[in-house]
Amino acid sequence: MGTIKENYDLMFTSYPDLVDVVQLKEMLNIGITLAYRLVREKTIPSLKVGREYKIPKRNVIAYLTNQN
């Protein structure tokens, strides 16, 4: 696949730049438990704001394209 920038312009265009765990679950078509595990174990880097995880969309794309 292309660079993260190229993929960013093509993938998940309907999602905001920062997504939450529920949106991550939808993007990857996985269960909520696995979505939380991916962010808790830092497999997909995220930010914790209060009690919520905020995941930059570029990190999801990097994870999918093995560029993280």
GROMACS elastic network, one bead per residue, 0.5 to 0.9 nm:
[ bonds ]
;  ai    aj funct       b0    kb
    1     4     6  0.87613   500
    1     6     6  0.88167   500
    1     7     6  0.77222   500
    1    65     6  0.68126   500
    2     5     6  0.79277   500
    2     6     6  0.58023   500
    2     7     6  0.62323   500
    2    65     6  0.85793   500
    3     6     6  0.52029   500
    3     7     6  0.62071   500
    3     8     6  0.84039   500
    3    62     6  0.89272   500
    3    65     6  0.88205   500
    3    67     6  0.83275   500
    4     7     6  0.50529   500
    4     8     6  0.57763   500
    4     9     6  0.86368   500
    4    58     6  0.69518   500
    4    59     6  0.89917   500
    4    61     6  0.68150   500
    4    62     6  0.63430   500
    4    65     6  0.80885   500
    4    67     6  0.75631   500
    5     9     6  0.64769   500
    5    10     6  0.89203   500
    5    58     6  0.82519   500
    6     9     6  0.54512   500
    6    10     6  0.67424   500
    6    11     6  0.88342   500
    7    10     6  0.50439   500
    7    11     6  0.56691   500
    7    58     6  0.87568   500
    7    61     6  0.70795   500
    7    62     6  0.88567   500
    7    65     6  0.87268   500
    8    11     6  0.54893   500
    8    12     6  0.75782   500
    8    13     6  0.77825   500
    8    57     6  0.79851   500
    8    58     6  0.65181   500
    8    61     6  0.69560   500
    9    12     6  0.83543   500
    9    13     6  0.70320   500
   10    13     6  0.65147   500
   11    14     6  0.86011   500
   11    61     6  0.74682   500
   12    15     6  0.55364   500
   12    16     6  0.84792   500
   12    27     6  0.74046   500
   12    57     6  0.80586   500
   12    61     6  0.85940   500
   13    16     6  0.77300   500
   15    18     6  0.80430   500
   15    19     6  0.71991   500
   15    23     6  0.80147   500
   15    27     6  0.86887   500
   15    57     6  0.78809   500
   16    19     6  0.62152   500
   16    56     6  0.87255   500
   16    57     6  0.73557   500
   17    55     6  0.83344   500
   17    56     6  0.58343   500
   17    57     6  0.52091   500
   17    58     6  0.76213   500
   18    54     6  0.59105   500
   18    55     6  0.53814   500
   18    57     6  0.56833   500
   18    58     6  0.87179   500
   19    22     6  0.80269   500
   19    23     6  0.57926   500
   19    24     6  0.65423   500
   19    53     6  0.83403   500
   19    54     6  0.56367   500
   19    55     6  0.51604   500
   19    56     6  0.63347   500
   19    57     6  0.64593   500
   20    23     6  0.53543   500
   20    24     6  0.61967   500
   20    25     6  0.87065   500
   20    52     6  0.73307   500
   20    53     6  0.59118   500
   20    54     6  0.50174   500
   20    55     6  0.60508   500
   20    56     6  0.88658   500
   21    25     6  0.61003   500
   21    26     6  0.86552   500
   21    32     6  0.73694   500
   21    35     6  0.62237   500
   21    36     6  0.65872   500
   21    39     6  0.82144   500
   21    52     6  0.81041   500
   21    53     6  0.65159   500
   21    54     6  0.73442   500
   21    55     6  0.75672   500
   22    25     6  0.50664   500
   22    26     6  0.64332   500
   22    27     6  0.87295   500
   22    32     6  0.68649   500
   22    35     6  0.78837   500
   23    27     6  0.60603   500
   23    28     6  0.86185   500
   24    27     6  0.50030   500
   24    28     6  0.61589   500
   24    29     6  0.81505   500
   24    30     6  0.83322   500
   24    32     6  0.86130   500
   24    35     6  0.65427   500
   24    55     6  0.78594   500
   24    57     6  0.87531   500
   24    60     6  0.77581   500
   25    28     6  0.54359   500
   25    29     6  0.56173   500
   25    30     6  0.51713   500
   25    31     6  0.60583   500
   25    32     6  0.58466   500
   25    33     6  0.89290   500
   25    34     6  0.80720   500
   25    35     6  0.55689   500
   25    36     6  0.87074   500
   26    30     6  0.68653   500
   26    31     6  0.84924   500
   26    32     6  0.89986   500
   27    30     6  0.80687   500
   27    60     6  0.85504   500
   28    31     6  0.88056   500
   28    35     6  0.84343   500
   28    60     6  0.86137   500
   28    64     6  0.87291   500
   30    33     6  0.84030   500
   30    34     6  0.66396   500
   30    35     6  0.67746   500
   31    34     6  0.54814   500
   31    35     6  0.63183   500
   31    36     6  0.88493   500
   32    36     6  0.62091   500
   32    37     6  0.85687   500
   33    36     6  0.52575   500
   33    37     6  0.62050   500
   33    38     6  0.87571   500
   34    38     6  0.61482   500
   34    39     6  0.88078   500
   35    38     6  0.52520   500
   35    39     6  0.66619   500
   35    40     6  0.87147   500
   36    39     6  0.53785   500
   36    40     6  0.59528   500
   36    41     6  0.84268   500
   36    53     6  0.87165   500
   37    40     6  0.50687   500
   37    41     6  0.58414   500
   37    42     6  0.82196   500
   37    43     6  0.81945   500
   38    41     6  0.55290   500
   38    42     6  0.61171   500
   38    43     6  0.50254   500
   38    44     6  0.56560   500
   38    45     6  0.83757   500
   39    43     6  0.60618   500
   39    44     6  0.52518   500
   39    45     6  0.62037   500
   39    46     6  0.61489   500
   39    47     6  0.88163   500
   39    53     6  0.76352   500
   39    55     6  0.80296   500
   40    43     6  0.77223   500
   40    44     6  0.83818   500
   40    45     6  0.86099   500
   40    46     6  0.84516   500
   40    53     6  0.89030   500
   41    44     6  0.78035   500
   41    45     6  0.85735   500
   42    46     6  0.71354   500
   43    63     6  0.77574   500
   43    68     6  0.88249   500
   44    55     6  0.77510   500
   44    59     6  0.61277   500
   44    60     6  0.64950   500
   44    62     6  0.84384   500
   44    63     6  0.63585   500
   44    68     6  0.81353   500
   45    55     6  0.68697   500
   45    56     6  0.79662   500
   45    59     6  0.63445   500
   45    60     6  0.84205   500
   45    68     6  0.87884   500
   46    53     6  0.63552   500
   46    54     6  0.56702   500
   46    56     6  0.66552   500
   46    59     6  0.78348   500
   47    52     6  0.82942   500
   47    53     6  0.55958   500
   47    54     6  0.51034   500
   47    55     6  0.62912   500
   47    56     6  0.82496   500
   48    51     6  0.67267   500
   48    52     6  0.56280   500
   48    54     6  0.61081   500
   48    55     6  0.86553   500
   49    52     6  0.53220   500
   49    53     6  0.60912   500
   49    54     6  0.68626   500
   50    53     6  0.80928   500
   55    58     6  0.83914   500
   55    59     6  0.69500   500
   55    60     6  0.75047   500
   56    59     6  0.54309   500
   56    60     6  0.69989   500
   57    60     6  0.51830   500
   57    61     6  0.64193   500
   57    62     6  0.86555   500
   58    61     6  0.50435   500
   58    62     6  0.60449   500
   58    63     6  0.85468   500
   59    63     6  0.60606   500
   59    64     6  0.85957   500
   59    67     6  0.88834   500
   59    68     6  0.70850   500
   60    63     6  0.50696   500
   60    64     6  0.62727   500
   60    65     6  0.86612   500
   60    68     6  0.89871   500
   61    64     6  0.50940   500
   61    65     6  0.61170   500
   61    66     6  0.83139   500
   61    67     6  0.81797   500
   61    68     6  0.87134   500
   62    65     6  0.51507   500
   62    66     6  0.56746   500
   63    66     6  0.50463   500
   63    67     6  0.63289   500
   63    68     6  0.57483   500
   64    67     6  0.78035   500
   64    68     6  0.88271   500
   65    68     6  0.80487   500
